[in-house]
Every structure is written in structure tokens, then in C-alpha cells.
Amino acid sequence: MTVVIVHGAWGGVHHWKSVADSLTHDHAMDVHRVSLTGLGERSHLASPDVGLKTHIQDVVNAIEFDDLTSVVLIGHSYGGVVVSGVVDAIPERLSRVLYLDAHLLEDGESYLTRHPDQKQKLTDRAEKDGHGWLIPVDWVNPMRDTPHPLATLVEPLELHNPERLNVPSSYWLFADGGKPELDERYFYYQRAEQRGWPVRSLSWDHNPQRSRPGDVVAALVKALNDPQ
């Protein structure tokens, strides 16, 4: 089984190392973690020109140049926005898609149009400490998080390929505290449910790949080995 994992904003492939290593060595999966331009190990490539299309192309290129097919594509958090663009671009290479506590956007939406309450805060952070285009990390940072290119959250997602609708997809909400209806991503959970996708709510924090990687591995193995 071929699995491609797309990390979230301010993140990097290093966040998913424990999960990927276990899926590879303990469960014989062919796991690829795609590093998005300007983040993590590629933070030195950050520039004002890095937008959502850049990140979508990062993943498309990783899949096409390795000639991967029948891919299980996993997107976490902001990675869900990227994944939606990848599904639109190369649906024929994908077997299924899994959104993990992710932003599930429609055509023409951007992260900031769906979260207008965050627009001023994020742009202010970029103006103050990121030259106007880079959003710095503003939390305790034990996992080597890196500043995030603002343009990726402003640029709208473009979806044109009707074949994307034929790729089986599912959504997992991580509702820490066990009250999914109070979670900020519950809207996306409902959107997935309205599309007729299988959905699941788990009482995990937003980054279980850091806090409970063993549980993430167990859940993924069970889900990916069950027919959707």
C-alpha cells in the first residue's frame, strides 16, 4: 500500500516521522512524506511567491516523479487544502483520500475566507515580524515549527476537474474533550458528512502525530485495511 502524507501549516515532514516509520517498518506500507516549499526542511526556500498552488504542485510532483499510483493521500490540518488541489489535479493516481482534522474547502474558498476572524491577527503577525509575507510561530516550539507563507492562506483553492468527485474520501475530526460540536473544525466534519463521506470523531488533540503517534498508527492501519 502506497501512502502519501501532507503535513500542516507551520509544520514539516519531521512531525510525521514516528507515524511514517511505524507504518513502513511494522506494517509494510510504502510511505512518502511530502515537504512543502518554505516549511520544515525546506524553510530556506520561503519567499513571497510561495502560494497554495506551489504547495499543490509540491505534492503532485512528488507523486508523478516517483510514478506513484493507487495512492492513499492523507492531509492533516492545512494539508487538507493542499490535498483537495492534488485530488483535482491527478485523481487517476489516487485510490482514496483521508482528511485528518483538516480544512475542507470548496472551489473559490481560501483558508482566510473560511476563517475571517483570524485574518487580522495573522496579517498583523506577518507585518510585525515576517516582512509582511511570513507568519511567524507564536507558541512554545519544541517540534521545530517554522514560519508559514501568508500567501498560501490567502490564495483561493481552484477546483475544476469533475473526476475528483470519484475518489473515495473520508474525514476524521480530532475533538479534544469529546465535544465535536464545539470544535473549530466541526464545520468541515459536517461538510464531509453532507457529501456522504464516512466521518469519524476522535477525542484527540489537533496534533496526535506528536502526542500519541502509536494511536494514530493503529487507527490508520485499521482504517486503511478496511474497505471504505
C-alpha positions in Angstrom: 0.0 0.0 0.0 1.4 3.4 -1.0 0.6 6.3 1.4 1.5 10.0 0.9 1.2 12.3 3.9 0.9 16.0 3.7 1.7 18.0 6.8 0.0 21.1 8.1 0.8 24.8 8.4 4.0 25.9 10.3 4.9 22.2 10.2 7.1 19.8 8.3 7.7 16.1 7.5 9.5 15.7 10.8 6.2 15.9 12.6 5.1 12.7 10.9 8.4 10.7 11.2 7.3 8.4 14.1 4.0 7.6 12.3 5.6 7.1 8.9 8.4 4.9 10.4 5.9 2.6 12.1 3.7 2.3 9.0 6.8 1.4 7.0 8.7 -0.9 9.3 5.8 -2.5 11.2 3.1 -2.6 8.6 5.0 -2.9 5.3 3.5 0.3 3.8 5.3 2.4 1.3 5.0 5.8 3.0 6.1 9.1 1.5 6.1 12.4 3.4 6.0 15.5 1.2 7.8 18.6 2.5 6.0 21.7 1.4 8.1 24.6 0.0 9.1 27.1 2.6 8.3 24.9 5.6 10.3 22.5 7.7 13.4 21.2 6.0 12.6 23.5 3.0 12.1 26.6 5.1 15.1 28.2 3.4 13.0 28.3 0.2 10.3 30.6 1.7 9.5 33.7 -0.3 6.6 36.0 -1.0 5.9 34.0 -4.2 5.1 30.7 -2.3 1.4 30.2 -2.5 -1.2 27.5 -2.4 -0.5 26.4 -6.0 3.1 26.0 -5.1 2.2 23.5 -2.3 -0.2 21.6 -4.5 2.5 21.3 -7.1 4.9 20.0 -4.5 2.7 17.0 -3.9 1.7 16.5 -7.5 5.4 16.4 -8.5 6.3 14.1 -5.6 3.7 11.6 -6.8 4.3 11.9 -10.5 8.1 11.9 -10.5 8.1 8.8 -8.2 5.4 7.4 -10.6 3.2 6.5 -7.6 -0.2 5.0 -8.4 -3.1 3.8 -6.2 -2.0 6.3 -3.6 -3.7 6.7 -0.3 -3.4 10.5 0.2 -3.6 11.9 3.7 -3.8 15.6 4.6 -3.6 17.0 8.1 -4.9 20.4 9.1 -3.8 23.0 6.4 -2.6 20.0 4.4 -6.2 19.2 3.7 -6.4 22.3 1.5 -3.4 21.2 -0.4 -4.8 17.6 -0.7 -8.0 18.9 -2.3 -6.0 20.6 -5.0 -4.0 17.4 -5.6 -7.2 15.4 -6.0 -8.3 17.9 -8.6 -5.0 17.7 -10.5 -4.3 13.9 -10.5 -7.4 11.9 -9.4 -6.3 9.0 -11.6 -3.3 8.3 -9.4 -5.3 8.2 -6.1 -7.1 5.3 -4.5 -8.6 7.2 -1.6 -8.2 10.4 0.4 -8.2 10.9 4.2 -8.6 14.3 5.8 -7.2 14.4 9.3 -8.7 17.3 11.3 -8.3 19.2 8.1 -9.6 22.3 6.3 -12.0 21.0 3.7 -12.6 23.9 1.3 -14.8 24.4 -1.7 -13.8 25.9 -5.1 -13.0 29.6 -4.6 -12.5 29.4 -0.9 -9.3 30.1 0.9 -8.2 29.4 4.5 -8.8 33.1 5.4 -12.2 33.4 3.7 -13.3 30.4 5.9 -11.7 31.9 9.0 -12.1 35.7 8.7 -11.7 36.1 12.4 -8.0 35.1 12.0 -7.2 37.4 9.1 -6.2 40.5 11.1 -4.2 38.5 13.6 -2.2 36.6 11.0 -1.6 39.6 8.8 -0.5 41.7 11.8 1.9 39.0 12.8 3.3 38.9 9.3 3.7 42.7 9.2 5.3 42.9 12.6 7.8 40.0 12.4 7.6 38.4 9.0 8.4 41.2 6.4 4.7 41.3 5.5 4.5 37.9 3.9 5.7 35.3 6.5 3.6 34.4 9.6 6.0 33.6 12.5 5.4 30.9 15.1 4.0 32.4 18.3 3.8 29.4 20.6 6.2 27.2 22.5 8.0 25.4 19.8 9.5 22.1 20.8 9.0 20.5 17.4 10.9 22.9 15.2 7.9 24.6 13.7 8.8 27.2 11.1 7.1 30.5 9.9 4.4 29.9 7.3 4.0 31.8 4.0 0.9 34.1 4.2 0.0 33.8 0.5 -0.9 30.1 0.9 -3.7 31.1 3.3 -4.9 34.0 1.1 -4.9 32.3 -2.3 -8.2 30.6 -3.1 -8.5 26.9 -4.0 -9.3 26.3 -7.6 -11.2 23.0 -8.4 -12.2 22.3 -12.0 -11.9 18.5 -12.5 -15.2 16.6 -12.0 -13.2 13.3 -11.8 -12.1 14.4 -8.3 -15.6 13.5 -7.1 -15.0 9.9 -7.9 -12.1 9.5 -5.5 -13.3 7.9 -2.2 -12.7 10.3 0.6 -13.3 10.3 4.4 -12.9 12.8 7.3 -11.6 12.4 10.8 -12.3 15.2 13.3 -10.0 15.5 16.4 -12.3 16.9 19.1 -10.2 17.1 22.2 -12.6 16.9 25.2 -15.1 14.8 23.4 -17.4 17.6 22.3 -17.1 17.7 18.5 -19.9 20.3 18.0 -17.7 22.8 19.9 -14.6 22.2 17.8 -13.5 24.9 15.3 -13.3 22.3 12.5 -16.7 20.8 13.2 -18.0 22.7 10.2 -15.6 20.7 7.9 -16.8 17.5 9.6 -20.4 18.5 8.7 -19.4 19.4 5.2 -17.8 16.0 4.7 -20.9 14.3 6.2 -23.1 16.3 3.8 -21.1 15.0 0.9 -21.9 11.5 2.0 -18.3 10.7 3.1 -17.5 8.4 6.0 -16.7 10.6 9.0 -15.2 9.9 12.4 -14.8 11.9 15.6 -11.9 11.1 17.9 -11.1 12.6 21.3 -7.6 13.6 20.3 -5.8 16.9 20.3 -5.0 18.6 17.0 -1.5 17.1 16.7 -1.8 13.4 17.7 1.1 12.6 15.4 3.2 14.3 18.1 1.3 13.4 21.3 0.1 9.9 20.5 1.7 8.5 17.4 1.0 4.9 18.3 -2.7 5.6 18.4 -2.6 7.3 15.1 -0.7 4.3 13.5 -3.2 1.9 15.0 -6.2 3.9 13.7 -4.7 4.3 10.3 -3.8 0.7 9.9 -7.3 -0.4 10.8 -9.0 2.1 8.5 -6.7 1.6 5.5 -7.1 -2.2 5.7 -10.8 -2.0 5.9 -12.8 -1.4 2.6 -14.2 2.1 2.5 
